[in-house]
């Protein structure tokens, strides 16, 4: 009997998800050689939670005829979020559709209806519960002959099915001609005109939208120049009686930056950007600049998606302009649909779908292995954001830092400016680049005496390279040091790994990723650590005695004890015998199949660490 497939497993989990198995199979779960679970797919409950570093073995059998001959061994990670559900799958209402037009104001609308199809009445059951939120979408520059505003119908349908009115504005009057900041501001005005149009419909007793729309729950989504426009709109919006709660910028331009003007700092609403790594149009991924400057209200989120291009999110934009091979159009649409609905459900409907944005859960139905996330909550304490101009020797708490063991670190702009560390950064922040000259170099940041019990440490990091991208991924260890001098170290690979630069034919691009370090991970490394008396956060470059030449830079914001970081790698530097890395570091849960003896019985030690001494694995 082959081994079953197993989903992510992280410290504290009390069940194991089974991703593939023989129908009707009996599933057994062993922790360090002791059986703690017996059940069947799709989920097996455990008699005790697993801990970070545990060796878990999962077998399947069809007793008595087909015993287990293979077990799947999993090393429990510090952070390996579970796959749960698809936030775009909330299907509550039929979808009505219509075109609207009022002079130059034109577009399409999808809404919760009594039945599917054009011109259907608004859903009476939903209307009886009060007004509903509205999301207004805007496309970017494209051939004016193509109806670009119809290209997001799939996303409009998803929003309407869950109880949100979704409007897509026809911006073709501004396409094919002028560019620049004026064009972006004109698009913002056109979006505002569509909002005013629906305010008129909401006040018209003869309209299907009469007293249906809650303009205090307004969301905006823009693509390309439309993304630039929805970021600009709150800065030019007159007092027309609306409240913007959420803004999603998909592959946005930033014409103000290109014109040498100050970049808008999104504030007063939740902000999210989705950045296609293979974008052949907005190749600089300017949405990263908006993310870096955004103030979390109450949060901000960035999705950097490998192997996606600029055009395939819009069904009317047919040309693949990607700088590298990309995934299918359907996978592009799934990325916007899944993360976009999670975002708007969170802010406009009050659902708990923010967990798909901050990395605590992974959504079903999207290629999460290609998605590199950054996230920050409002009010999260920060050790050092490197934006305060006090130099590398002092952190944002006003406390000293120290470098030892050959570690060399300094602060640099993460921007396309001459003072940047190199030209692989396309954000708009300042961060720390660390370059260990010797194995085991340490950067230490003091934090007074703080209580970290029950608190996660978030660190935004990246690997930086010059010239040819090294073949092996970099890694580091993050430590905590208490007032007694006790230290505990957690390997970056156990929380998701350091993201590698995206190697395009025309550039190497460094994008930061938020890593979450849970407190139990440090206790697993050193149970004597006093989390309630932490006095420093040391960081080392060599989690395993591996020779490397690397630099890294901490991100501009990070929760609790963290800041932007990026490792620099010299051309050709590599670790001898290193395994081939995944795009974002090594797997968080390492799995391998282990053969049992022909009898179908195996001693527990065959699956767990020596000395567990816990009987035998049955058939």
C-alpha positions as CSV (number, residue, x, y, z in Angstrom):
1,X,0.0,0.0,0.0
2,X,1.5,3.4,-1.0
3,X,1.8,6.3,1.4
4,X,-1.0,8.8,1.5
5,X,-0.6,12.5,0.6
6,X,-0.4,14.9,3.5
7,X,-1.2,18.6,3.7
8,X,0.8,21.3,5.6
9,X,1.7,20.5,9.2
10,X,2.9,23.1,11.7
11,X,3.5,23.2,15.4
12,X,0.3,23.1,17.5
13,X,-1.8,21.3,14.8
14,X,-4.3,18.8,16.3
15,X,-5.2,17.1,13.0
16,X,-3.6,16.0,9.8
17,X,-5.2,16.8,6.4
18,X,-5.0,13.9,3.9
19,X,-4.7,15.2,0.3
20,X,-4.7,11.8,-1.4
21,X,-5.4,8.3,-0.3
22,X,-7.0,5.0,-1.4
23,X,-10.8,5.1,-1.1
24,X,-11.8,3.6,2.2
25,X,-8.2,3.4,3.6
26,X,-7.5,3.4,7.3
27,X,-5.1,6.2,8.1
28,X,-2.7,6.0,11.0
29,X,-0.6,8.9,12.3
30,X,2.6,8.5,14.4
31,X,4.4,11.2,16.3
32,X,8.0,10.4,17.2
33,X,7.1,6.7,16.9
34,X,3.9,6.8,19.0
35,X,0.5,6.4,17.3
36,X,-1.6,9.5,18.0
37,X,-4.2,9.3,15.2
38,X,-6.5,6.8,13.6
39,X,-9.1,7.7,11.0
40,X,-9.8,8.3,7.3
41,X,-9.5,11.0,4.7
42,X,-9.9,13.9,4.4
43,X,-8.8,14.7,8.0
44,X,-7.5,12.7,10.9
45,X,-7.9,14.0,14.4
46,X,-4.9,13.6,16.7
47,X,-4.9,12.6,20.4
48,X,-2.3,15.3,21.1
49,X,-0.9,18.3,19.2
50,X,2.3,18.0,17.3
51,X,5.2,20.2,18.2
52,X,7.9,22.0,16.1
53,X,10.6,19.5,15.0
54,X,8.5,16.4,15.6
55,X,8.8,13.5,13.2
56,X,5.3,12.5,12.0
57,X,4.7,9.4,9.9
58,X,1.4,8.8,8.1
59,X,0.4,5.4,6.7
60,X,-2.7,4.0,5.0
61,X,-4.0,0.4,4.8
62,X,-7.0,-1.7,3.9
63,X,-7.0,-4.3,6.6
64,X,-6.6,-7.1,6.6
65,X,-5.7,-7.7,3.0
66,X,-3.6,-4.6,2.2
67,X,-1.2,-3.6,5.0
68,X,0.8,-0.4,5.0
69,X,4.2,-0.8,3.3
70,X,5.1,2.8,2.9
71,X,4.9,5.8,5.3
72,X,5.1,9.4,4.6
73,X,7.5,11.2,7.0
74,X,7.0,14.8,7.8
75,X,9.1,17.1,9.9
76,X,6.8,19.5,11.6
77,X,7.6,23.1,10.6
78,X,7.4,26.2,12.7
79,X,5.1,27.8,10.2
80,X,3.3,25.9,7.4
81,X,-0.2,27.3,7.1
82,X,-3.0,25.0,6.3
83,X,-5.0,25.0,3.1
84,X,-8.6,25.7,4.1
85,X,-11.3,27.0,1.7
86,X,-11.7,29.2,-1.4
87,X,-12.9,32.6,-0.3
88,X,-14.2,33.3,-3.8
89,X,-16.6,30.3,-3.6
90,X,-19.2,32.1,-1.5
91,X,-22.3,31.7,-3.7
92,X,-25.3,33.2,-2.0
93,X,-27.2,35.0,-4.8
94,X,-28.0,34.9,-8.5
95,X,-26.2,37.5,-10.5
96,X,-28.0,40.2,-12.5
97,X,-26.2,42.3,-15.1
98,X,-26.7,45.5,-16.9
99,X,-25.0,48.3,-18.8
100,X,-25.3,51.9,-17.6
101,X,-24.8,55.1,-19.6
102,X,-25.1,58.8,-18.8
103,X,-23.3,60.9,-21.3
104,X,-19.6,60.2,-21.0
105,X,-20.3,57.9,-18.0
106,X,-20.5,54.3,-19.1
107,X,-19.8,50.8,-17.8
108,X,-21.3,47.5,-16.7
109,X,-22.7,46.4,-13.4
110,X,-23.2,43.0,-11.8
111,X,-25.4,42.7,-8.7
112,X,-27.2,40.3,-6.4
113,X,-30.5,39.5,-8.2
114,X,-33.6,37.4,-8.1
115,X,-32.3,35.3,-11.0
116,X,-29.3,35.1,-13.3
117,X,-29.3,37.3,-16.3
118,X,-29.6,40.8,-17.7
119,X,-32.1,43.2,-16.2
120,X,-33.2,41.0,-13.3
121,X,-34.8,42.6,-10.2
122,X,-32.5,43.2,-7.2
123,X,-32.5,40.3,-4.7
124,X,-35.4,41.0,-2.4
125,X,-34.1,38.8,0.5
126,X,-30.8,40.7,0.5
127,X,-32.5,44.1,0.2
128,X,-34.6,43.2,3.2
129,X,-31.5,43.1,5.3
130,X,-30.4,46.6,4.5
131,X,-28.1,48.4,2.1
132,X,-25.2,46.5,0.4
133,X,-21.6,47.5,-0.3
134,X,-20.3,48.5,-3.7
135,X,-17.0,48.0,-5.5
136,X,-16.0,50.1,-8.5
137,X,-13.4,48.7,-11.0
138,X,-11.3,50.6,-13.5
139,X,-9.2,49.2,-16.3
140,X,-6.0,50.6,-17.7
141,X,-4.6,51.7,-21.1
142,X,-5.4,49.5,-24.0
143,X,-6.7,49.6,-27.6
144,X,-9.8,51.8,-27.4
145,X,-11.5,49.5,-29.9
146,X,-11.6,46.7,-27.2
147,X,-14.3,46.9,-24.5
148,X,-11.7,46.6,-21.7
149,X,-14.3,47.3,-19.0
150,X,-15.9,43.9,-19.7
151,X,-12.7,42.1,-19.0
152,X,-13.3,41.6,-15.3
153,X,-16.8,40.0,-15.5
154,X,-15.6,36.9,-13.7
155,X,-14.5,39.1,-10.7
156,X,-17.7,41.1,-10.8
157,X,-19.7,37.9,-10.8
158,X,-17.9,36.6,-7.7
159,X,-18.5,39.8,-5.8
160,X,-22.2,39.9,-6.8
161,X,-22.7,36.3,-5.7
162,X,-21.6,37.1,-2.2
163,X,-23.8,40.2,-1.9
164,X,-21.7,43.1,-3.3
165,X,-22.6,45.4,-6.2
166,X,-19.7,45.4,-8.7
167,X,-19.4,48.2,-11.2
168,X,-16.8,48.3,-14.0
169,X,-16.1,51.7,-15.5
170,X,-15.5,52.2,-19.2
171,X,-12.3,54.3,-19.4
172,X,-11.7,53.9,-23.2
173,X,-12.2,57.7,-23.7
174,X,-8.8,58.1,-22.0
175,X,-7.0,55.3,-23.8
176,X,-4.7,55.4,-26.8
177,X,-3.7,59.0,-26.4
178,X,-2.1,61.1,-23.6
179,X,-0.3,59.7,-20.6
180,X,1.2,61.3,-17.5
181,X,-0.3,62.3,-14.2
182,X,-3.1,64.3,-15.9
183,X,-4.3,61.1,-17.5
184,X,-4.4,59.3,-14.2
185,X,-6.3,62.2,-12.5
186,X,-8.8,62.2,-15.4
187,X,-9.4,58.5,-14.8
188,X,-10.0,59.2,-11.1
189,X,-12.6,61.8,-12.1
190,X,-14.3,59.3,-14.5
191,X,-14.5,56.8,-11.6
192,X,-16.0,59.5,-9.4
193,X,-18.6,60.3,-12.0
194,X,-19.7,56.6,-12.1
195,X,-20.0,56.7,-8.3
196,X,-22.2,59.8,-8.6
197,X,-24.3,58.1,-11.2
198,X,-25.0,55.2,-8.8
199,X,-25.8,57.7,-6.1
200,X,-28.4,59.1,-8.5
201,X,-29.8,55.6,-9.1
202,X,-29.9,54.9,-5.4
203,X,-32.1,58.0,-4.9
204,X,-34.4,57.2,-7.9
205,X,-37.5,55.4,-6.8
206,X,-37.9,53.9,-10.2
207,X,-34.4,52.3,-10.2
208,X,-33.6,48.7,-9.2
209,X,-30.9,50.2,-7.0
210,X,-33.3,52.5,-5.1
211,X,-32.1,52.6,-1.5
212,X,-30.0,49.5,-2.0
213,X,-26.4,50.9,-2.0
214,X,-24.3,51.5,1.2
215,X,-21.8,54.2,0.1
216,X,-20.1,54.0,3.5
217,X,-18.8,50.6,2.4
218,X,-17.1,51.5,-0.9
219,X,-14.3,49.5,-2.4
220,X,-12.1,50.3,-5.4
221,X,-10.1,48.1,-7.8
222,X,-8.0,49.3,-10.6
223,X,-5.7,47.6,-13.1
224,X,-2.6,49.3,-14.6
225,X,-3.4,53.0,-15.1
226,X,-6.7,52.2,-13.4
227,X,-4.7,51.0,-10.3
228,X,-2.8,54.3,-10.3
229,X,-6.2,56.1,-10.6
230,X,-7.8,54.3,-7.6
231,X,-4.9,55.2,-5.4
232,X,-5.1,58.8,-6.7
233,X,-8.9,59.0,-6.2
234,X,-9.0,59.4,-2.4
235,X,-6.7,62.4,-2.7
236,X,-9.0,64.2,-5.2
237,X,-12.4,63.0,-4.0
238,X,-14.8,65.8,-3.2
239,X,-17.1,65.4,-0.2
240,X,-19.9,63.5,-1.9
241,X,-20.9,61.3,1.0
242,X,-18.9,58.1,0.5
243,X,-16.5,56.2,2.7
244,X,-13.6,54.2,1.0
245,X,-12.8,51.1,3.1
246,X,-10.6,49.2,0.7
247,X,-8.4,49.9,-2.4
248,X,-6.9,47.1,-4.6
249,X,-4.3,48.1,-7.1
250,X,-3.6,45.4,-9.7
251,X,-0.2,45.9,-11.5
252,X,-0.6,49.7,-11.1
253,X,1.5,52.4,-12.8
254,X,2.9,55.2,-10.7
255,X,3.1,58.2,-13.1
256,X,3.9,60.6,-10.2
257,X,7.0,58.7,-9.4
258,X,8.1,58.7,-13.1
259,X,7.5,62.5,-13.2
260,X,9.7,63.1,-10.2
261,X,6.7,63.9,-7.9
262,X,6.1,62.5,-4.5
263,X,4.4,59.1,-4.4
264,X,0.9,59.0,-2.9
265,X,0.8,57.3,0.5
266,X,-2.4,55.2,0.8
267,X,-4.0,56.0,4.1
268,X,-7.3,55.8,5.8
269,X,-8.3,52.5,4.1
270,X,-7.0,49.0,3.7
271,X,-4.7,48.7,0.8
272,X,-3.7,45.7,-1.3
273,X,-1.6,45.4,-4.4
274,X,-1.1,42.4,-6.7
275,X,2.1,42.5,-8.7
276,X,2.8,40.1,-11.6
277,X,6.5,39.2,-11.5
278,X,6.7,38.7,-15.3
279,X,4.9,41.9,-16.1
280,X,6.2,43.1,-19.5
281,X,4.2,46.4,-19.4
282,X,4.6,47.9,-15.9
283,X,7.9,46.1,-15.6
284,X,9.0,48.0,-12.4
285,X,6.0,46.6,-10.4
286,X,5.3,50.1,-9.2
287,X,2.6,48.8,-6.8
288,X,5.5,47.9,-4.5
289,X,6.1,51.7,-4.0
290,X,2.5,52.2,-3.0
291,X,2.7,49.3,-0.5
292,X,5.9,50.6,1.0
293,X,4.4,54.0,1.6
294,X,1.0,52.8,2.6
295,X,-0.1,53.2,6.2
296,X,-2.0,50.1,7.4
297,X,-5.6,51.2,8.0
298,X,-6.2,48.6,9.5
299,X,-3.8,46.6,7.3
300,X,-1.9,46.6,4.0
301,X,-1.2,43.6,1.8
302,X,1.0,42.8,-1.2
303,X,1.0,39.8,-3.4
304,X,4.0,39.3,-5.7
305,X,3.0,36.5,-8.1
306,X,5.6,34.6,-10.1
307,X,5.0,33.5,-13.7
308,X,2.1,36.0,-14.3
309,X,2.0,38.8,-16.8
310,X,0.2,42.1,-17.1
311,X,-2.6,41.3,-19.5
312,X,-4.1,38.0,-18.5
313,X,-6.2,39.4,-15.6
314,X,-8.4,41.1,-18.2
315,X,-10.3,38.9,-20.6
316,X,-10.3,41.5,-23.3
317,X,-6.5,41.8,-23.3
318,X,-5.3,38.9,-25.4
319,X,-1.6,39.4,-25.9
320,X,0.9,37.7,-23.7
321,X,3.5,40.4,-23.1
322,X,5.2,38.5,-20.2
323,X,9.0,38.7,-19.8
324,X,9.1,35.0,-18.9
325,X,6.8,32.0,-19.6
326,X,3.6,32.4,-17.6
327,X,0.8,30.3,-16.2
328,X,-2.6,30.0,-17.9
329,X,-5.1,32.9,-18.2
330,X,-7.3,30.9,-15.8
331,X,-4.6,30.9,-13.1
332,X,-4.2,34.7,-13.5
333,X,-8.0,35.1,-13.0
334,X,-7.9,32.8,-10.0
335,X,-5.2,34.9,-8.3
336,X,-7.4,38.1,-8.6
337,X,-10.6,36.3,-7.8
338,X,-9.4,34.5,-4.7
339,X,-7.3,37.2,-3.1
340,X,-9.5,40.0,-4.3
341,X,-12.7,38.5,-2.8
342,X,-10.8,37.7,0.4
343,X,-9.8,41.4,0.6
344,X,-13.3,42.9,-0.1
345,X,-15.1,40.3,2.0
346,X,-12.8,41.2,4.9
347,X,-13.4,45.0,4.6
348,X,-16.9,45.3,3.2
349,X,-18.7,42.3,4.6
350,X,-16.8,41.9,7.9
351,X,-15.8,38.3,7.2
352,X,-12.6,36.8,8.7
353,X,-11.0,36.3,5.3
354,X,-8.0,38.5,6.2
355,X,-6.4,35.3,7.3
356,X,-5.7,34.5,3.6
357,X,-3.9,37.9,3.3
358,X,-1.7,37.8,6.4
359,X,-0.5,34.2,5.7
360,X,-2.2,32.4,8.6
361,X,-4.2,30.3,6.1
362,X,-3.7,29.3,2.5
363,X,-6.7,29.4,0.1
364,X,-7.8,26.5,-2.0
365,X,-8.0,26.9,-5.8
366,X,-5.0,29.1,-6.4
367,X,-1.3,28.4,-7.1
368,X,-0.1,29.6,-3.6
369,X,3.4,28.3,-4.4
370,X,3.8,31.2,-6.8
371,X,2.6,33.8,-4.4
372,X,5.0,35.8,-2.2
373,X,3.2,37.9,0.4
374,X,3.9,41.0,2.4
375,X,1.5,42.1,5.1
376,X,1.4,44.6,8.0
377,X,-1.2,45.5,10.6
378,X,-1.9,48.9,12.0
379,X,-0.3,49.6,15.4
380,X,2.3,46.8,15.3
381,X,5.3,47.7,17.4
382,X,8.5,47.9,15.3
383,X,12.1,47.3,16.3
384,X,13.7,49.2,13.4
385,X,12.1,50.5,10.2
386,X,15.3,52.1,9.1
387,X,13.3,55.2,8.1
388,X,14.2,57.4,11.1
389,X,17.7,58.4,9.9
390,X,19.5,57.5,13.1
391,X,22.0,55.1,11.3
392,X,22.6,51.4,11.5
393,X,24.0,51.6,15.1
394,X,20.6,52.6,16.7
395,X,17.2,51.0,16.1
396,X,13.8,52.6,16.1
397,X,13.5,51.9,19.9
398,X,16.5,54.2,20.4
399,X,18.6,51.2,21.5
400,X,22.0,50.0,20.2
401,X,22.7,47.4,17.6
402,X,25.9,45.4,17.3
403,X,27.7,43.5,14.5
404,X,30.1,40.6,15.3
405,X,31.7,37.6,13.8
406,X,32.4,39.2,10.4
407,X,28.9,40.6,9.9
408,X,28.8,43.8,7.9
409,X,25.4,45.6,7.8
410,X,24.3,49.1,6.7
411,X,21.2,50.9,5.5
412,X,20.3,51.6,1.9
413,X,17.3,52.9,-0.1
414,X,15.2,50.1,-1.6
415,X,14.6,52.2,-4.7
416,X,15.8,52.9,-8.2
417,X,18.3,55.6,-7.1
418,X,22.1,55.8,-7.2
419,X,22.5,55.4,-3.5
420,X,20.7,52.0,-3.6
421,X,22.6,48.9,-2.8
422,X,22.1,47.7,-6.3
423,X,19.5,48.1,-9.0
424,X,17.3,45.1,-8.1
425,X,15.1,47.0,-5.7
426,X,11.8,48.5,-7.0
427,X,10.1,49.7,-3.8
428,X,10.2,53.0,-2.0
429,X,11.6,52.4,1.4
430,X,14.9,52.1,3.4
431,X,16.2,48.8,4.7
432,X,19.2,47.1,6.0
433,X,21.6,45.0,3.8
434,X,23.6,42.4,5.7
435,X,26.7,40.8,4.3
436,X,28.4,38.1,6.5
437,X,32.1,38.0,5.7
438,X,32.5,34.9,7.8
439,X,30.3,31.9,8.7
440,X,28.1,32.7,11.7
441,X,28.2,36.5,11.6
442,X,25.6,38.0,13.9
443,X,23.7,41.2,13.9
444,X,22.2,42.0,17.3
445,X,19.4,44.5,18.1
446,X,18.5,45.4,21.7
447,X,14.9,45.6,22.7
448,X,15.0,46.4,26.5
449,X,13.1,43.8,28.5
450,X,10.0,42.9,26.6
451,X,7.4,40.2,27.0
452,X,7.1,38.1,23.9
453,X,4.8,35.5,25.3
454,X,2.1,34.7,22.7
455,X,3.4,37.2,20.3
456,X,4.6,36.5,16.7
457,X,7.7,38.2,15.2
458,X,7.3,39.3,11.7
459,X,10.3,40.0,9.5
460,X,10.2,41.1,5.9
461,X,13.2,39.7,4.0
462,X,14.7,38.9,0.6
463,X,17.8,37.6,-1.0
464,X,19.7,40.0,-3.2
465,X,22.0,39.0,-6.0
466,X,24.3,40.7,-8.5
467,X,25.2,39.2,-11.9
468,X,24.3,35.6,-12.3
469,X,21.8,34.3,-9.8
470,X,23.5,31.7,-7.5
471,X,22.2,28.2,-7.7
472,X,21.4,27.7,-4.0
473,X,19.0,29.7,-1.8
474,X,20.2,31.7,1.1
475,X,18.9,31.3,4.6
476,X,19.4,32.8,8.1
477,X,18.5,32.2,11.7
478,X,16.5,34.6,13.8
479,X,17.2,34.5,17.5
480,X,15.8,35.8,20.8
481,X,18.0,36.5,23.8
482,X,16.5,36.8,27.3
483,X,17.8,38.7,30.4
484,X,19.8,35.6,31.6
485,X,21.7,35.4,28.3
486,X,19.8,32.3,27.1
487,X,19.3,32.3,23.3
488,X,17.0,30.4,21.0
489,X,17.4,30.3,17.2
490,X,14.8,29.5,14.5
491,X,15.9,28.8,10.9
492,X,14.2,30.8,8.2
493,X,13.5,27.6,6.2
494,X,11.2,26.5,8.9
495,X,8.9,29.5,8.4
496,X,8.8,29.6,4.7
497,X,12.2,30.5,3.5
498,X,13.9,33.6,2.1
499,X,12.5,34.6,-1.3
500,X,14.9,34.4,-4.2
501,X,15.3,37.3,-6.6
502,X,13.1,36.9,-9.7
503,X,15.5,36.4,-12.6
504,X,14.0,37.9,-15.7
505,X,15.9,38.3,-19.0
506,X,15.8,42.0,-18.7
507,X,16.5,42.4,-14.9
508,X,17.0,40.7,-11.6
509,X,14.3,41.9,-9.2
510,X,14.3,41.7,-5.4
511,X,10.9,41.7,-3.7
512,X,10.6,41.3,0.1
513,X,8.4,38.7,1.8
514,X,7.0,38.7,5.3
515,X,8.1,35.7,7.4
516,X,6.2,34.9,10.6
517,X,8.2,33.5,13.6
518,X,5.9,32.0,16.2
519,X,6.9,32.1,19.9
520,X,6.6,28.3,20.3
521,X,9.2,27.9,17.6
522,X,11.8,29.6,19.9
523,X,10.7,27.5,22.9
524,X,11.1,24.3,20.8
525,X,14.7,25.4,20.1
526,X,15.4,26.2,23.8
527,X,12.7,25.4,26.4
528,X,14.7,27.4,29.0
529,X,14.2,30.7,27.1
530,X,12.2,33.3,29.1
531,X,9.8,34.8,26.5
532,X,8.6,37.3,29.1
533,X,12.1,38.7,29.6
534,X,13.5,39.2,26.1
535,X,16.3,41.8,25.8
536,X,17.7,41.4,22.2
537,X,17.0,40.0,18.8
538,X,20.1,38.6,17.3
539,X,20.3,37.4,13.7
540,X,22.9,35.1,12.1
541,X,23.8,34.3,8.5
542,X,24.6,30.7,8.8
543,X,21.9,28.4,10.2
544,X,23.9,25.4,9.2
545,X,27.7,25.5,8.9
546,X,27.6,26.5,5.2
547,X,30.0,28.7,3.5
548,X,28.3,31.6,1.6
549,X,28.8,35.2,0.6
550,X,25.4,36.9,1.1
551,X,23.8,40.1,2.0
552,X,20.3,40.7,3.2
553,X,18.2,43.7,4.0
554,X,15.3,44.1,6.5
555,X,12.0,45.5,5.2
556,X,10.8,49.0,6.1
557,X,8.1,47.8,8.4
558,X,7.6,44.6,10.4
559,X,5.5,43.6,13.3
560,X,6.9,43.5,16.7
561,X,10.6,42.7,16.3
562,X,11.2,43.1,12.7
563,X,12.2,45.3,9.8
564,X,13.0,44.8,6.1
565,X,15.9,42.6,5.4
566,X,17.7,41.3,2.3
567,X,20.7,39.0,1.8
568,X,23.2,39.9,-0.9
569,X,24.8,37.2,-2.9
570,X,28.0,37.7,-5.0
571,X,28.0,36.3,-8.5
572,X,28.8,32.6,-8.5
573,X,28.6,32.2,-4.7
574,X,27.2,28.8,-3.8
575,X,27.2,26.3,-1.0
576,X,28.8,23.0,-1.7
577,X,26.4,20.2,-2.1
578,X,23.4,22.5,-1.7
579,X,20.0,21.2,-2.8
580,X,18.1,22.8,-5.7
581,X,15.9,25.5,-4.1
582,X,12.3,26.2,-4.6
583,X,11.4,29.7,-5.7
584,X,10.9,31.0,-2.1
585,X,13.3,28.8,-0.2
586,X,13.2,25.2,0.8
587,X,10.0,23.4,1.6
588,X,8.7,24.2,5.1
589,X,7.7,20.6,5.7
590,X,10.2,18.1,4.2
591,X,8.6,14.9,3.2
592,X,10.0,11.6,2.0
593,X,8.7,8.0,1.7
594,X,10.2,5.3,3.9
595,X,10.0,1.7,3.0
596,X,8.8,-0.8,5.6
597,X,10.0,-4.4,5.9
598,X,8.1,-6.9,3.6
599,X,6.1,-8.2,6.6
600,X,4.3,-4.9,6.8
601,X,5.5,-4.3,10.3
602,X,8.2,-1.9,11.3
603,X,9.7,-0.8,14.5
604,X,8.9,2.8,15.5
605,X,12.5,3.7,15.3
606,X,12.4,3.1,11.6
607,X,10.2,6.1,11.3
608,X,11.3,8.3,14.2
609,X,14.4,9.4,15.9
610,X,16.5,6.8,17.7
611,X,15.4,6.1,21.2
612,X,11.7,6.8,20.9
613,X,11.1,3.2,21.7
614,X,7.4,3.2,21.0
615,X,6.5,-0.3,19.9
616,X,5.6,-1.1,16.3
617,X,3.7,0.3,13.4
618,X,0.7,-2.0,12.6
619,X,-0.6,-2.8,9.2
